[in-house]
Amino acid sequence: MQGTRLKPPNISAMTIRTRKLIGTVALLVLVVVWSLLGMTIAQTPWLANSGLLQSIFYVVAGLGWVLPAMPIISWMSRPDA
């Protein structure tokens, strides 16, 4: 029996189902916080007075949430170990 190693119990491993639940909640929080920040910034006078800046801001704010969401989604879809 010398040389064989016993594997410790895999208590801390998270199943894909648990990761998807946590990831879904994290994505919902991200989208809500992102949209509230976007609405707050969109109401600032320097942005509200310029049509060009508004256009640029809405494109960046509309697509910008994808960057922080990508690591969450890839973590969620990782297969079970």
Secondary structure, DSSP 8 states (H G I E B T S, - for coil): -TT--------S---HHHHHHHHHHHHHHHHHHHHHHHHHHHTSHHHHT-HHHHHHHHHHHHHHTHHHHHHHHHHHT----
